Amino acid sequence: MPHSAASLANLDLTTLAERLGRACRDLGVTITTAESCTGGGVASAITSVAGSSDYFTTGYVTYANAAKTRLLGVPEGLLAEHGAVSREVVEAMVAGACRDSGAAMGVAVSGVAGPGGGSADKPVGSVWLAWGDGERQQAECHHYPGDRRAVRERAVRDALIGLLVRIRTHEE
């Protein structure tokens, strides 16, 4: 049964990760993560589920721009033009993660968790997420309230929800 983001919003991270695992197994989908501001939090939530090695291939924590380029193939020019916290960069991150890992689908996260680092264009709490594969990506920008911990937790939750919704959509 497909899920909407709203129907998943009140579930805890463990339950979301368990449902994601079942969906991946049911559909034979492998997944990967490419994270910056969440520092591996999405991969940690996914791998907290026993047996996640059946569907989780690789997690990339590319906090520095140079790592985004070296590990995920994000062009330096894209980073220079748009900045790490942008639609263009998270789409390139998820595409690179899928290509490198061989996963069928992935999620990428890059944002300003705070307390510093924000700007007028990208205030603290601004987080871009992208889901997709090596060819097609979908990105969203969120503006999360709260401190660093709260911003990171919300980003992890939304990354998992987005993966689950998109994987379940493949059933139709």
Residue pairs with C-beta under 8 A, 6 or more apart in sequence:
1 168
2 165
2 168
2 169
2 171
2 172
3 19
3 164
3 165
3 168
4 165
5 161
5 162
5 165
8 16
8 19
8 161
8 164
8 165
9 161
11 19
13 45
13 48
13 156
13 157
13 160
14 45
14 48
14 49
16 45
16 157
16 160
16 161
16 164
17 45
17 46
17 48
17 49
17 52
17 160
18 49
19 164
20 31
20 46
20 160
20 163
20 164
20 167
21 46
21 49
21 51
21 52
21 54
21 55
23 29
23 164
23 167
23 168
24 30
24 31
24 54
24 55
24 56
24 167
25 54
25 55
27 167
27 170
27 171
29 55
29 104
29 105
29 167
29 170
30 55
30 56
30 57
30 101
30 102
30 103
30 104
30 105
31 46
31 55
31 56
31 57
31 103
31 104
31 105
31 106
31 107
31 163
31 167
32 56
32 57
32 58
32 59
32 60
32 97
32 98
32 101
32 103
32 105
32 106
33 40
33 42
33 43
33 46
33 58
33 59
33 60
33 97
33 106
33 107
33 108
33 109
33 159
34 60
34 62
34 72
34 90
34 93
34 94
34 96
34 97
34 106
34 107
34 108
34 109
35 41
35 42
35 43
35 59
35 60
35 61
35 62
35 108
35 109
36 61
36 62
36 63
36 68
36 84
36 93
36 109
36 110
36 111
37 109
37 110
37 111
37 112
37 113
37 127
37 151
37 152
37 155
38 109
38 152
38 155
38 156
38 159
39 61
39 63
39 152
40 59
40 61
41 152
41 153
41 155
41 156
42 59
42 107
42 109
42 155
42 156
42 159
42 160
43 56
43 59
43 61
45 156
45 160
46 52
46 56
46 59
46 160
47 53
47 56
47 59
57 101
57 102
57 103
58 97
58 100
58 101
58 103
60 71
60 72
60 93
60 97
60 100
61 67
62 68
62 71
62 72
62 93
65 74
65 76
65 79
65 84
68 74
68 79
68 84
68 89
68 92
68 93
69 75
69 76
69 79
71 96
71 100
72 92
72 93
72 96
72 97
72 100
73 92
73 95
73 96
73 99
73 100
74 89
74 92
74 93
74 96
75 92
78 88
78 89
78 92
79 89
81 88
82 88
82 89
83 89
83 122
84 110
85 110
85 111
85 112
85 122
85 126
85 127
85 128
86 110
86 128
87 128
87 130
87 139
87 141
89 110
89 128
90 108
90 109
90 110
90 128
90 129
90 130
90 137
90 139
91 108
91 130
91 132
91 137
91 139
93 108
93 110
93 130
94 106
94 107
94 108
94 130
94 131
94 132
94 133
94 137
95 132
95 133
95 134
95 135
95 137
97 103
97 106
97 108
98 104
98 105
98 106
98 132
98 133
98 134
99 134
103 133
104 133
105 131
105 132
105 133
105 163
105 166
105 167
106 131
106 132
106 133
107 129
107 130
107 131
107 159
107 162
107 163
108 129
108 130
108 131
109 127
109 128
109 129
109 155
109 156
109 159
110 127
110 128
111 125
111 126
111 127
111 128
111 142
111 151
111 155
112 118
112 122
112 123
112 124
112 125
112 126
112 127
112 151
113 124
113 125
113 127
113 148
113 151
113 152
113 155
114 124
114 125
114 147
114 148
114 151
115 124
115 147
115 148
116 124
117 124
118 124
118 125
118 126
123 143
124 151
125 143
125 144
125 145
125 146
125 151
126 141
126 142
126 143
127 141
127 142
127 143
127 144
127 151
127 154
127 155
128 139
128 140
128 141
128 142
129 139
129 140
129 142
129 155
129 158
129 159
129 162
130 137
130 138
130 139
130 140
131 137
131 138
131 139
131 162
131 163
131 166
132 138
138 166
140 162
142 154
142 155
142 158
144 150
144 151
144 154
144 155
146 154
